[in-house]
Amino acid sequence: MKADDFRSLSIEELDVRIADMRKQLFNYRMQLHSSQLSNTNKIRDAKRDIARAMTVRDEISRQMAGTES
């Protein structure tokens, strides 16, 4: 996913997405260790998507904190 896709979501929605992506990453790791994962790039892509979502979440949090002051 692109960062712009995450920017259209609220913080609560981002938290749900991040939790889902972490579960999916866990599943990919389990599949890797049980030799069921054929495309190992999915792990790298999942990590990057999680990082993007967390970065956007932090940006939104900082913007909200800045407007409250």
Buried (B, 14 or more C-beta within 10 A) or exposed (E): EEEEEBEEBEEEEBBEBBEEBBEBBEBBEEBBEEEEBEEEEBBEEBBEBBEBBBEBBEEBEEEEEEEEE
